[in-house]
Amino acid sequence: MLLYRKVIAIFNILIPSQNRIKPHDITLKQRFYDEDEELHIPDEMWGEYQFNFNYQNNRPKTRKDVTDCIFKLSRSSYVINLGHVGVGPE
């Protein structure tokens, strides 16, 4: 869950506060950002992402790429949280 929050923080750079995505609401307001804008993912964060998802592709470079990472993390977190309350997959 911490990695999820870190990646969201990277995405929210230079986004007006009222339009930022939040861990509990990842609704995108695309008119407030450029999908092709480049973002820097720190080495430590990228290594953690690769480790958690056994992901060997190239590091995300744009907001769109980072969005894909956020959605993947959100799905993973959702399944993990459901597992904690006994509702998730057996």
ROTORKE-688734 format. One record per residue (C-alpha): residue number from 1; x, y, z. Coordinates in steps of 0.25 Angstrom, whole numbers, plus 5000, padded with zeros to 4 digits. Layout:
BEGIN
{n->NUM, east->X, north->Y, up->Z}
...
END
This chain:
BEGIN
{n->1, east->5000, north->5000, up->5000}
{n->2, east->5012, north->5009, up->5003}
{n->3, east->5017, north->5007, up->4988}
{n->4, east->5003, north->5011, up->4983}
{n->5, east->5003, north->5024, up->4991}
{n->6, east->5017, north->5027, up->4986}
{n->7, east->5013, north->5025, up->4971}
{n->8, east->5001, north->5034, up->4973}
{n->9, east->5010, north->5045, up->4979}
{n->10, east->5019, north->5044, up->4966}
{n->11, east->5006, north->5045, up->4957}
{n->12, east->5001, north->5057, up->4965}
{n->13, east->5013, north->5066, up->4963}
{n->14, east->5009, north->5079, up->4957}
{n->15, east->4994, north->5075, up->4957}
{n->16, east->4985, north->5086, up->4964}
{n->17, east->4981, north->5080, up->4978}
{n->18, east->4966, north->5080, up->4975}
{n->19, east->4969, north->5071, up->4963}
{n->20, east->4979, north->5061, up->4969}
{n->21, east->4976, north->5046, up->4970}
{n->22, east->4975, north->5040, up->4984}
{n->23, east->4977, north->5026, up->4989}
{n->24, east->4963, north->5025, up->4991}
{n->25, east->4958, north->5032, up->4978}
{n->26, east->4967, north->5029, up->4966}
{n->27, east->4957, north->5036, up->4956}
{n->28, east->4965, north->5043, up->4946}
{n->29, east->4962, north->5057, up->4942}
{n->30, east->4969, north->5057, up->4928}
{n->31, east->4967, north->5071, up->4924}
{n->32, east->4976, north->5075, up->4936}
{n->33, east->4988, north->5068, up->4931}
{n->34, east->4996, north->5064, up->4919}
{n->35, east->4997, north->5049, up->4917}
{n->36, east->5010, north->5050, up->4910}
{n->37, east->5017, north->5059, up->4921}
{n->38, east->5030, north->5052, up->4925}
{n->39, east->5031, north->5048, up->4940}
{n->40, east->5043, north->5043, up->4947}
{n->41, east->5041, north->5030, up->4955}
{n->42, east->5053, north->5029, up->4966}
{n->43, east->5061, north->5016, up->4964}
{n->44, east->5057, north->5011, up->4978}
{n->45, east->5042, north->5012, up->4975}
{n->46, east->5044, north->5006, up->4961}
{n->47, east->5052, north->4994, up->4967}
{n->48, east->5041, north->4992, up->4978}
{n->49, east->5030, north->4992, up->4967}
{n->50, east->5038, north->4982, up->4958}
{n->51, east->5040, north->4973, up->4971}
{n->52, east->5026, north->4973, up->4975}
{n->53, east->5021, north->4970, up->4961}
{n->54, east->5032, north->4962, up->4955}
{n->55, east->5032, north->4973, up->4944}
{n->56, east->5043, north->4974, up->4934}
{n->57, east->5038, north->4984, up->4924}
{n->58, east->5044, north->4998, up->4923}
{n->59, east->5042, north->5008, up->4934}
{n->60, east->5030, north->5017, up->4932}
{n->61, east->5033, north->5031, up->4926}
{n->62, east->5020, north->5038, up->4924}
{n->63, east->5008, north->5041, up->4932}
{n->64, east->5000, north->5031, up->4924}
{n->65, east->5011, north->5020, up->4928}
{n->66, east->5010, north->5024, up->4942}
{n->67, east->4995, north->5023, up->4942}
{n->68, east->4996, north->5008, up->4937}
{n->69, east->5005, north->5006, up->4949}
{n->70, east->4995, north->5012, up->4959}
{n->71, east->4983, north->5004, up->4953}
{n->72, east->4992, north->4991, up->4954}
{n->73, east->4995, north->4994, up->4969}
{n->74, east->4981, north->4998, up->4972}
{n->75, east->4976, north->4984, up->4967}
{n->76, east->4986, north->4977, up->4975}
{n->77, east->4983, north->4985, up->4987}
{n->78, east->4968, north->4983, up->4986}
{n->79, east->4970, north->4967, up->4985}
{n->80, east->4980, north->4968, up->4997}
{n->81, east->4970, north->4976, up->5005}
{n->82, east->4958, north->4967, up->5002}
{n->83, east->4967, north->4955, up->5006}
{n->84, east->4969, north->4962, up->5020}
{n->85, east->4954, north->4962, up->5022}
{n->86, east->4951, north->4948, up->5018}
{n->87, east->4944, north->4952, up->5005}
{n->88, east->4955, north->4950, up->4995}
{n->89, east->4959, north->4938, up->4986}
{n->90, east->4961, north->4925, up->4994}
END
